[in-house]
Amino acid sequence: MRKKTVSAEEAAALIHDGDTLTTSGFVGIGVPDELLAAIETRFLETGAPRDLSLVFAAGQGDGKDRGLNRLGHAGLLKRVIGGHWGLIPKVAKLATEGRIEGWNLPQGCISQLYRDIAAGKPGMLSKVGLETFVDPRIGGGAINDISTEPQVELMEIGGEEILYYPAPKLTVALLRGTTADEAGNVTMEREALLIDNLAQAMAVKNAGGVVIVQVERVAAAGTLPARDVHIPGILVDAVVVARPENHLQTYATAYSHAFTNRIRSPEGEIPAMPLDARKVIARRCAFELPVNGVVNLGIGMPEGVASVAAEEGLLDHLTLTAEPGVIGGQPASGLDFGAAVNTDAVLPQNNQFDFYDGGGLDMACLGLAQADADGNVNVSRFGPRLAGAGGFINISQNAQSVVFAGTFTAAGIDIAVSPDGVDIRHEGRTRKFLSAVEQISFSGQRAARLGQPVLYVTERCVFELTGDGLKLVEIAPGVDPERDVLALMEVRPIVDELRLMDERIFRPQEMDLRRDLLHLDLHDRIVIDPATGCLFLNFEKMRVRTRDEVDRVGQVVSEICGPLPGRVDVIANYDGFRIDEALEADWARLVAQLTERYYNKVSRYSGSAFMRMKLREVFPDARPHIYETSDQARSFLDGSGRS
């Protein structure tokens, strides 16, 4: 048996001019920094290796010098195909200046492509990227003019448009694990993620390439438990033991037992956020969380939603996920992003994107850098600054619903938050709501055409996507819609009736959101007045999103009305009520059933003209018993009002 342990310098010498590298890592998790540092040192000292190609899925860097930034030297790289570029500015600058060929492709597609390369397939088919900048009709993901070789092709199969991602030939894999034995079997017990290590190793080995794995330690051959081996030794050519400073668990945390998910962390392990603009946005987004649903939270502003969900006691009632493979628990933020505590499972990244692409997400909350009147969103390219889309395209295109989160303006914005709402002390220099985004990372027109629900949440207002474009639907207390919103947009959105953002968002205490989302307050909302015998249905600011929630309302009404000797008069308050359009017919059927069994006269009211119109559509037989105020509704019941 050949012992496979070599020095970092010997490993770097295995890489030749013109090789195509693929590397493991997600932000600062699982990045083989010892190997990357050795390659950089060799190049700076000898000028070799040169003209390398690089293929990576997730961003791997700290925005400064670590990770793939170590390869950011002219001559070392020739071409790069990557998912997220924002954390590797040295490499990104080479691409935006046209000094290397570069393409930005969806992170999930690259991740899945590793698996298809391993299986010897010519490429991968996917709808991910259609009608975005990845679509060959809108640029094909090319970063500059010298990047002319197509990396994406438009095809039609079965009458449907689809994108074909050709498989590159990978010749070197730089990966990372925890323990290797002398035969090259690798475990990952101290790593926060599995990422794509196995698929990358298979892809390179099956192509006749070289697989090099960085680890913390080496064990005797045959001593590692077989069930713990993630990369089998048959795929590994060389093993390098890293220095501790080049083998941190994340770029923010040297090592946490909690991130290995071999222990459960106590409540409060990740602290609550201070009440600022970020928390206001995260809180408003949290109102959209689907009970018992599966949610993805993106990097940046959406990270705060996990903190709010924990603070509000919601983590046991939904499943948060992150694209590198985390299922359940509470995702971490900052340079820990990608790790999580108290997870249910950690999957390989390509399997996570299979789940996402197949429609497994009930909701995604993602960042908002630019938006336009059509609802298009850009998070990937801003003039000379290349951020890259990462997993954004896979996630936003395939989630059942999407919430984009970001401040209304950027660069210097100063917001004070108080129980009175939002005080804009200094406006940001950069506008985000434009006549046209610089690059389409998310197609609003495609989403509207397919009926995907989309919200755009800022600290001062909320928009929703309609078939005619953006519509302003909510405003924060203390904000003037004309001065603070519409005057700062290049194209005026649709404006109809505005409702106030929930006032609890701006108060320092917890919002008691668990009570709202779980409808624990239905017995407070549905009551009999003992003096008059009238049934009051208080649906004010209630949100109904599932059939189970519809049924629960019916159960509570039946519990209250069933034992009564006769029928009851009813007053229903629909101020601020929201129900998903797909459930309106179910709601109407429930009301009809309850009316037939329990109700006498029924009157409804809402201060919103739009809601009164919707109620008349849902209850066509209720005209004219839908009123603007509670007094009008009451007067109908006592016979003093309109008939």
TIPALUM-22425 format. One line per 10 residues: number of its first residue (from 1); their letters; for each residue x, y, z of C-alpha. Coordinates in nm, 3 decimals. Example, Ala and Ser with C-alpha at 12.3 -4.5 7.8 and 13.67 -1.06 7.14 Angstrom:
2
1> as> 1.230,-0.450,0.780 | 1.367,-0.106,0.714
This chain:
643
1> mrkktvsaee> 0.000,0.000,0.000 | 0.135,0.341,-0.103 | 0.117,0.598,0.174 | -0.042,0.910,0.027 | 0.065,1.181,0.272 | 0.276,1.452,0.109 | 0.378,1.808,0.194 | 0.183,2.105,0.068 | 0.477,2.196,-0.158 | 0.482,1.846,-0.308
11> aaalihdgdt> 0.108,1.865,-0.365 | 0.140,2.201,-0.544 | 0.400,2.045,-0.774 | 0.139,1.796,-0.896 | -0.043,2.082,-1.072 | 0.074,2.158,-1.425 | 0.034,2.451,-1.662 | -0.310,2.453,-1.823 | -0.478,2.226,-1.567 | -0.845,2.273,-1.480
21> lttsgfvgig> -0.895,2.293,-1.104 | -1.207,2.248,-0.899 | -1.207,2.342,-0.531 | -1.427,2.267,-0.231 | -1.565,2.527,0.007 | -1.854,2.755,0.097 | -1.761,3.105,0.217 | -1.499,3.002,0.477 | -1.618,2.647,0.538 | -1.426,2.355,0.392
31> vpdellaaie> -1.184,2.572,0.193 | -0.845,2.400,0.133 | -0.638,2.706,0.226 | -0.318,2.511,0.285 | -0.325,2.385,-0.074 | -0.426,2.721,-0.222 | -0.148,2.896,-0.027 | 0.108,2.646,-0.155 | 0.000,2.702,-0.516 | 0.020,3.079,-0.471
41> trfletgapr> 0.368,3.057,-0.316 | 0.495,2.831,-0.591 | 0.362,3.064,-0.860 | 0.509,3.376,-0.703 | 0.849,3.206,-0.660 | 0.874,3.015,-0.988 | 0.606,3.147,-1.225 | 0.440,2.803,-1.234 | 0.180,2.671,-1.270 | 0.037,2.905,-1.532
51> dlslvfaagq> -0.283,2.947,-1.732 | -0.499,2.742,-1.499 | -0.873,2.710,-1.541 | -1.084,2.716,-1.226 | -1.436,2.580,-1.173 | -1.609,2.643,-0.840 | -1.971,2.644,-0.723 | -1.999,2.841,-0.399 | -1.799,3.152,-0.311 | -1.480,3.063,-0.121
61> gdgkdrglnr> -1.317,3.359,0.046 | -1.327,3.631,0.308 | -1.338,3.928,0.072 | -0.966,3.988,0.133 | -0.679,3.741,0.099 | -0.799,3.395,0.195 | -0.967,3.126,-0.011 | -0.965,3.162,-0.388 | -0.827,3.515,-0.351 | -0.490,3.339,-0.319
71> lghagllkrv> -0.518,3.252,-0.688 | -0.593,3.610,-0.795 | -0.273,3.670,-0.991 | -0.236,3.755,-1.358 | -0.080,3.459,-1.538 | -0.178,3.205,-1.275 | -0.537,3.194,-1.399 | -0.658,3.190,-1.758 | -1.032,3.124,-1.719 | -1.277,3.091,-1.431
81> igghwglipk> -1.631,2.951,-1.415 | -1.790,3.022,-1.080 | -2.112,3.071,-0.890 | -2.050,3.347,-0.634 | -1.770,3.598,-0.686 | -1.833,3.859,-0.417 | -1.594,3.707,-0.163 | -1.306,3.674,-0.410 | -1.245,4.035,-0.527 | -0.892,3.966,-0.652
91> vaklategri> -1.016,3.702,-0.896 | -1.327,3.906,-0.980 | -1.115,4.207,-1.071 | -0.913,4.000,-1.319 | -1.241,3.898,-1.484 | -1.408,4.241,-1.493 | -1.090,4.396,-1.634 | -1.082,4.136,-1.910 | -0.749,3.987,-1.800 | -0.899,3.639,-1.772
101> egwnlpqgci> -1.200,3.469,-1.928 | -1.487,3.446,-1.681 | -1.842,3.318,-1.652 | -2.094,3.345,-1.371 | -2.324,3.042,-1.368 | -2.582,2.935,-1.106 | -2.417,2.775,-0.805 | -2.663,2.488,-0.798 | -2.606,2.405,-1.164 | -2.229,2.386,-1.115
111> sqlyrdiaag> -2.280,2.175,-0.803 | -2.505,1.931,-0.989 | -2.271,1.934,-1.288 | -1.995,1.777,-1.073 | -2.218,1.474,-1.025 | -2.298,1.450,-1.395 | -1.929,1.481,-1.487 | -1.855,1.196,-1.244 | -2.116,0.983,-1.424 | -1.956,1.052,-1.762
121> kpgmlskvgl> -2.246,1.259,-1.893 | -2.179,1.527,-2.156 | -2.352,1.796,-1.951 | -2.664,1.885,-1.758 | -3.014,2.001,-1.851 | -3.198,2.252,-1.635 | -3.456,2.529,-1.652 | -3.253,2.725,-1.400 | -3.129,3.046,-1.557 | -3.400,3.094,-1.818
131> etfvdprigg> -3.480,3.464,-1.874 | -3.187,3.573,-1.653 | -2.840,3.691,-1.752 | -2.739,3.323,-1.774 | -2.976,3.266,-2.065 | -2.770,3.274,-2.392 | -3.020,3.530,-2.526 | -2.917,3.766,-2.243 | -2.543,3.704,-2.227 | -2.492,3.338,-2.134
141> gaindistep> -2.326,3.429,-1.804 | -2.019,3.579,-1.972 | -1.844,3.839,-1.755 | -1.645,4.014,-2.027 | -1.602,4.039,-2.402 | -1.315,3.789,-2.427 | -1.533,3.513,-2.278 | -1.677,3.386,-2.604 | -1.687,3.006,-2.567 | -2.049,2.914,-2.485
151> qvelmeigge> -2.096,2.768,-2.136 | -2.475,2.750,-2.168 | -2.689,2.653,-2.466 | -3.063,2.707,-2.520 | -3.252,2.397,-2.629 | -3.611,2.287,-2.674 | -3.722,1.948,-2.545 | -4.081,1.833,-2.549 | -4.192,2.177,-2.658 | -4.031,2.347,-2.356
161> eilyypapkl> -3.728,2.571,-2.339 | -3.440,2.432,-2.136 | -3.075,2.520,-2.079 | -2.787,2.281,-2.145 | -2.471,2.323,-1.937 | -2.181,2.140,-2.110 | -1.944,1.947,-1.882 | -1.587,2.081,-1.858 | -1.303,1.833,-1.819 | -1.165,1.866,-1.466
171> tvallrgtta> -0.804,1.757,-1.409 | -0.735,1.853,-1.045 | -0.955,1.856,-0.734 | -0.846,2.047,-0.421 | -1.068,1.926,-0.137 | -1.083,1.922,0.242 | -1.172,1.678,0.518 | -1.089,1.612,0.881 | -0.905,1.280,0.909 | -0.735,1.070,0.643
181> deagnvtmer> -0.587,0.727,0.692 | -0.269,0.620,0.519 | -0.471,0.476,0.229 | -0.640,0.811,0.164 | -0.983,0.739,0.310 | -1.118,1.071,0.440 | -1.373,1.152,0.712 | -1.533,1.491,0.781 | -1.633,1.472,1.148 | -1.507,1.821,1.240
191> eallidnlaq> -1.630,1.992,0.922 | -1.943,2.207,0.930 | -2.055,2.094,0.581 | -2.014,1.809,0.333 | -2.053,2.034,0.026 | -1.957,1.858,-0.302 | -1.638,1.680,-0.199 | -1.746,1.331,-0.303 | -1.890,1.435,-0.640 | -1.583,1.648,-0.718
201> amavknaggv> -1.345,1.366,-0.627 | -1.537,1.122,-0.849 | -1.554,1.369,-1.137 | -1.180,1.430,-1.140 | -1.073,1.071,-1.071 | -1.298,0.931,-1.345 | -1.146,1.181,-1.587 | -0.796,1.057,-1.504 | -0.708,1.361,-1.295 | -0.544,1.419,-0.957
211> vivqvervaa> -0.739,1.444,-0.630 | -0.564,1.618,-0.338 | -0.728,1.642,0.004 | -0.627,1.870,0.291 | -0.692,1.729,0.640 | -0.617,1.797,1.007 | -0.459,1.462,1.085 | -0.362,1.118,0.954 | -0.459,0.782,1.105 | -0.326,0.432,1.047
221> agtlpardvh> -0.471,0.250,0.748 | -0.788,0.059,0.819 | -0.868,0.235,1.147 | -1.141,0.475,1.029 | -1.504,0.358,1.068 | -1.630,0.282,0.719 | -1.961,0.461,0.780 | -1.769,0.781,0.861 | -1.562,0.781,0.541 | -1.699,1.044,0.303
231> ipgilvdavv> -1.426,1.033,0.036 | -1.298,0.678,-0.020 | -0.925,0.630,-0.068 | -0.970,0.488,-0.419 | -1.048,0.845,-0.528 | -0.760,1.017,-0.346 | -0.408,1.062,-0.486 | -0.250,1.279,-0.217 | -0.319,1.394,0.138 | -0.177,1.709,0.299
241> varpenhlqt> -0.188,1.780,0.673 | -0.269,2.150,0.712 | -0.139,2.400,0.963 | -0.419,2.496,1.206 | -0.436,2.853,1.079 | -0.516,2.719,0.731 | -0.779,2.474,0.854 | -1.032,2.682,1.047 | -1.383,2.542,1.070 | -1.514,2.874,0.931
251> yatayshaft> -1.343,3.205,0.866 | -1.512,3.343,1.180 | -1.486,3.039,1.410 | -1.176,2.827,1.460 | -1.386,2.539,1.589 | -1.733,2.491,1.735 | -1.872,2.158,1.845 | -2.215,2.302,1.768 | -2.128,2.345,1.400 | -2.040,1.974,1.371
261> nrirspegei> -2.399,1.902,1.482 | -2.277,1.633,1.717 | -2.421,1.823,2.014 | -2.736,2.031,2.061 | -2.671,2.393,2.153 | -2.871,2.560,2.429 | -3.130,2.819,2.338 | -2.976,3.159,2.272 | -2.646,3.023,2.134 | -2.685,3.274,1.851
271> pampldarkv> -2.774,3.610,2.010 | -3.077,3.822,1.923 | -3.032,4.116,1.686 | -3.041,4.480,1.797 | -3.349,4.673,1.683 | -3.227,4.853,1.373 | -3.319,4.868,1.004 | -3.190,4.513,0.949 | -3.409,4.375,1.223 | -3.712,4.570,1.100
281> iarrcafelp> -3.668,4.406,0.759 | -3.608,4.061,0.910 | -3.916,4.097,1.130 | -4.140,4.194,0.839 | -4.007,3.900,0.638 | -4.078,3.669,0.932 | -4.450,3.747,0.899 | -4.435,3.549,0.572 | -4.284,3.235,0.727 | -4.495,2.928,0.643
291> vngvvnlgig> -4.586,2.722,0.947 | -4.467,2.361,0.896 | -4.299,2.478,0.575 | -3.944,2.459,0.442 | -3.757,2.787,0.399 | -3.427,2.898,0.247 | -3.251,3.203,0.387 | -2.993,3.373,0.167 | -2.671,3.545,0.267 | -2.675,3.904,0.392
301> mpegvasvaa> -2.997,4.074,0.499 | -3.207,3.751,0.503 | -2.974,3.597,0.764 | -3.158,3.801,1.028 | -3.480,3.608,0.970 | -3.327,3.306,1.145 | -3.250,3.519,1.450 | -3.605,3.659,1.455 | -3.755,3.313,1.413 | -3.552,3.190,1.711
311> eeglldhltl> -3.643,3.493,1.920 | -4.013,3.442,1.844 | -4.005,3.069,1.927 | -4.079,2.958,1.571 | -3.789,2.723,1.495 | -3.988,2.418,1.608 | -4.268,2.509,1.367 | -4.078,2.540,1.039 | -3.762,2.409,0.877 | -3.490,2.657,0.786
321> taepgviggq> -3.233,2.551,0.529 | -2.922,2.688,0.362 | -2.804,2.594,0.016 | -2.478,2.413,0.105 | -2.683,2.132,0.259 | -2.817,2.243,0.598 | -3.163,2.112,0.692 | -3.331,2.245,1.006 | -3.193,2.422,1.310 | -3.073,2.782,1.308
331> pasgldfgaa> -2.839,2.896,1.029 | -2.540,3.110,1.127 | -2.450,3.444,0.971 | -2.154,3.653,0.855 | -1.837,3.455,0.782 | -2.003,3.160,0.962 | -2.274,3.158,0.694 | -2.346,2.808,0.570 | -2.299,2.651,0.913 | -2.590,2.595,1.149
341> vntdavlpqn> -2.665,2.473,1.499 | -2.916,2.206,1.600 | -2.974,2.083,1.246 | -3.184,1.783,1.149 | -2.946,1.682,0.869 | -2.656,1.800,0.657 | -2.669,1.689,0.292 | -2.424,1.717,0.005 | -2.477,2.048,-0.170 | -2.584,1.895,-0.504
351> nqfdfydggg> -2.862,1.700,-0.330 | -2.983,2.017,-0.161 | -3.012,2.188,-0.498 | -3.200,1.886,-0.636 | -3.455,1.943,-0.362 | -3.467,2.317,-0.428 | -3.494,2.287,-0.807 | -3.776,2.035,-0.773 | -3.992,2.286,-0.586 | -3.922,2.169,-0.230
361> ldmaclglaq> -3.903,2.517,-0.083 | -4.226,2.668,0.046 | -4.055,3.005,0.073 | -3.721,3.170,0.008 | -3.597,3.494,0.160 | -3.318,3.644,-0.048 | -3.124,3.968,-0.077 | -3.238,4.275,-0.269 | -2.975,4.493,-0.432 | -3.166,4.638,-0.729
371> adadgnvnvs> -3.524,4.606,-0.851 | -3.720,4.763,-1.132 | -4.083,4.830,-1.221 | -4.120,4.484,-1.382 | -4.013,4.318,-1.059 | -3.674,4.209,-1.194 | -3.402,4.181,-0.928 | -3.027,4.218,-0.962 | -2.788,4.082,-0.700 | -2.502,3.983,-0.928
381> rfgprlagag> -2.338,4.272,-1.118 | -2.308,4.644,-1.046 | -2.094,4.823,-1.301 | -1.735,4.705,-1.245 | -1.828,4.525,-0.921 | -1.897,4.155,-0.968 | -2.089,3.987,-0.689 | -2.211,3.679,-0.873 | -2.544,3.509,-0.830 | -2.441,3.211,-0.618
391> gfinisqnaq> -2.745,2.994,-0.548 | -2.982,3.290,-0.591 | -3.108,3.189,-0.936 | -3.181,2.827,-0.843 | -3.357,2.931,-0.525 | -3.556,3.233,-0.643 | -3.672,3.065,-0.962 | -3.801,2.747,-0.796 | -3.932,2.840,-0.450 | -4.309,2.835,-0.411
401> svvfagtfta> -4.294,3.198,-0.291 | -4.014,3.453,-0.265 | -3.946,3.745,-0.031 | -3.666,3.981,-0.130 | -3.515,4.175,0.161 | -3.303,4.488,0.163 | -3.288,4.853,0.262 | -3.473,5.091,0.033 | -3.156,5.284,-0.058 | -2.789,5.204,0.001
411> agidiavspd> -2.453,5.369,0.073 | -2.477,5.593,0.377 | -2.836,5.529,0.478 | -2.902,5.606,0.845 | -3.230,5.485,0.994 | -3.355,5.523,1.350 | -3.623,5.283,1.475 | -3.865,5.364,1.756 | -4.214,5.254,1.861 | -4.338,5.540,1.643
421> gvdirhegrt> -4.190,5.376,1.334 | -3.901,5.475,1.109 | -3.704,5.799,1.118 | -3.487,5.847,0.808 | -3.202,6.054,0.948 | -2.987,6.033,0.636 | -3.088,5.895,0.298 | -2.863,5.652,0.114 | -2.671,5.783,-0.186 | -2.758,5.486,-0.408
431> rkflsaveqi> -3.108,5.417,-0.534 | -3.218,5.056,-0.557 | -3.553,5.086,-0.736 | -3.457,5.168,-1.094 | -3.613,5.197,-1.436 | -3.413,4.887,-1.533 | -3.177,4.669,-1.331 | -2.818,4.638,-1.454 | -2.843,4.260,-1.476 | -3.141,4.027,-1.443
441> sfsgqraarl> -3.071,3.775,-1.166 | -3.445,3.719,-1.116 | -3.705,3.766,-1.388 | -4.013,3.939,-1.250 | -4.201,3.892,-1.575 | -4.138,3.516,-1.570 | -4.248,3.493,-1.207 | -4.566,3.694,-1.271 | -4.647,3.484,-1.578 | -4.608,3.163,-1.375
451> gqpvlyvter> -4.806,3.298,-1.080 | -4.522,3.289,-0.828 | -4.601,3.509,-0.522 | -4.324,3.765,-0.468 | -4.276,4.038,-0.205 | -4.006,4.307,-0.182 | -3.950,4.408,0.181 | -3.760,4.718,0.293 | -3.739,4.902,0.624 | -3.992,5.163,0.510
461> cvfeltgdgl> -4.228,4.989,0.269 | -4.333,4.663,0.106 | -4.405,4.593,-0.261 | -4.570,4.293,-0.420 | -4.536,4.161,-0.773 | -4.845,4.177,-0.993 | -4.904,4.095,-1.357 | -4.853,4.465,-1.429 | -4.534,4.502,-1.227 | -4.450,4.631,-0.879
471> klveiapgvd> -4.729,4.746,-0.651 | -4.670,4.944,-0.332 | -4.882,4.776,-0.062 | -4.743,4.870,0.282 | -4.580,5.173,0.439 | -4.399,5.202,0.773 | -4.527,5.439,1.041 | -4.341,5.770,1.022 | -4.274,5.738,0.648 | -4.423,5.975,0.391
481> perdvlalme> -4.506,5.768,0.081 | -4.448,6.048,-0.170 | -4.134,6.198,-0.018 | -3.962,5.890,0.123 | -4.062,5.625,-0.133 | -4.210,5.736,-0.465 | -3.978,6.035,-0.510 | -3.679,5.801,-0.478 | -3.793,5.553,-0.744 | -3.703,5.599,-1.110
491> vrpivdelrl> -4.034,5.450,-1.221 | -4.353,5.494,-1.022 | -4.505,5.162,-0.908 | -4.873,5.078,-0.897 | -5.027,5.252,-0.596 | -5.374,5.168,-0.473 | -5.461,5.132,-0.108 | -5.176,5.136,0.140 | -5.180,4.958,0.472 | -4.944,5.023,0.762
501> mderifrpqe> -4.670,4.773,0.836 | -4.751,4.597,1.164 | -4.661,4.833,1.449 | -4.510,4.549,1.655 | -4.219,4.539,1.409 | -4.088,4.868,1.544 | -4.117,4.796,1.917 | -3.828,4.656,2.123 | -4.023,4.370,2.282 | -4.092,4.039,2.110
511> mdlrrdllhl> -4.378,4.051,1.859 | -4.559,3.737,1.980 | -4.547,3.627,1.617 | -4.580,3.261,1.715 | -4.932,3.336,1.838 | -5.022,3.492,1.502 | -4.869,3.233,1.273 | -4.997,2.936,1.470 | -5.339,3.100,1.515 | -5.320,3.033,1.886
521> dlhdrividp> -5.549,3.332,1.936 | -5.852,3.198,1.747 | -6.052,3.155,2.068 | -5.986,3.524,2.136 | -6.085,3.619,1.783 | -6.407,3.413,1.771 | -6.637,3.495,2.063 | -7.005,3.520,2.161 | -7.128,3.844,2.321 | -7.323,3.716,2.625
531> atgclflnfe> -7.538,4.031,2.633 | -7.663,4.016,2.275 | -7.589,3.657,2.174 | -7.408,3.791,1.866 | -7.104,3.603,1.729 | -6.802,3.826,1.665 | -6.539,3.709,1.415 | -6.232,3.930,1.451 | -6.017,3.853,1.145 | -5.829,4.184,1.169
541> kmrvrtrdev> -5.471,4.148,1.031 | -5.515,3.772,1.013 | -5.323,3.586,0.743 | -5.457,3.257,0.603 | -5.213,3.061,0.387 | -5.306,2.692,0.414 | -5.614,2.472,0.397 | -5.541,2.360,0.753 | -5.579,2.720,0.871 | -5.913,2.747,0.693
551> drvgqvvsei> -6.029,2.425,0.859 | -5.910,2.544,1.200 | -6.135,2.851,1.181 | -6.429,2.623,1.100 | -6.347,2.398,1.396 | -6.341,2.686,1.644 | -6.669,2.832,1.514 | -6.830,2.486,1.543 | -6.696,2.443,1.898 | -6.860,2.771,1.999
561> cgplpgrvdv> -7.184,2.757,1.800 | -7.252,2.386,1.812 | -7.383,2.378,2.173 | -7.604,2.688,2.125 | -7.984,2.636,2.112 | -8.037,2.840,1.795 | -7.881,3.039,1.516 | -7.671,3.350,1.583 | -7.625,3.686,1.418 | -7.267,3.746,1.303
571> ianydgfrid> -7.037,4.046,1.267 | -6.706,3.976,1.089 | -6.414,4.223,1.097 | -6.200,4.187,0.784 | -5.969,4.488,0.839 | -5.622,4.391,0.718 | -5.731,4.032,0.650 | -5.522,3.843,0.394 | -5.587,3.507,0.233 | -5.393,3.341,-0.044
581> ealeadwarl> -5.585,3.357,-0.369 | -5.578,2.980,-0.412 | -5.771,2.943,-0.082 | -6.052,3.189,-0.155 | -6.284,2.917,-0.286 | -6.213,2.702,0.022 | -6.290,2.998,0.247 | -6.616,3.068,0.064 | -6.721,2.703,0.099 | -6.643,2.708,0.470
591> vaqlteryyn> -6.846,3.024,0.524 | -7.137,2.875,0.328 | -7.130,2.563,0.543 | -7.116,2.761,0.866 | -7.397,2.990,0.747 | -7.619,2.694,0.667 | -7.558,2.533,1.008 | -7.523,2.819,1.255 | -7.578,3.171,1.120 | -7.881,3.399,1.101
601> kvsrysgsaf> -7.801,3.748,0.970 | -7.438,3.815,0.874 | -7.265,4.148,0.823 | -6.903,4.209,0.740 | -6.689,4.520,0.742 | -6.348,4.644,0.634 | -6.198,4.989,0.607 | -6.028,4.882,0.284 | -6.223,4.938,-0.036 | -6.008,4.672,-0.201
611> mrmklrevfp> -6.096,4.418,0.068 | -6.467,4.504,0.040 | -6.441,4.442,-0.334 | -6.266,4.108,-0.274 | -6.527,4.007,-0.016 | -6.805,4.076,-0.264 | -6.625,3.851,-0.513 | -6.586,3.573,-0.255 | -6.939,3.618,-0.112 | -7.152,3.729,-0.410
621> darphiyets> -7.473,3.669,-0.213 | -7.363,3.905,0.067 | -7.441,4.230,-0.114 | -7.494,4.487,0.029 | -7.402,4.353,0.375 | -7.031,4.442,0.353 | -6.969,4.770,0.528 | -6.689,5.017,0.586 | -6.718,5.043,0.967 | -6.820,4.830,1.262
631> dqarsfldgs> -7.102,5.073,1.347 | -7.254,5.025,1.002 | -7.227,4.648,1.041 | -7.395,4.659,1.380 | -7.674,4.886,1.260 | -7.760,4.632,0.991 | -7.806,4.362,1.252 | -8.027,4.571,1.481 | -8.239,4.682,1.188 | -8.147,5.052,1.199
641> grs> -7.914,5.046,0.899 | -7.942,4.966,0.532 | -8.112,4.647,0.429
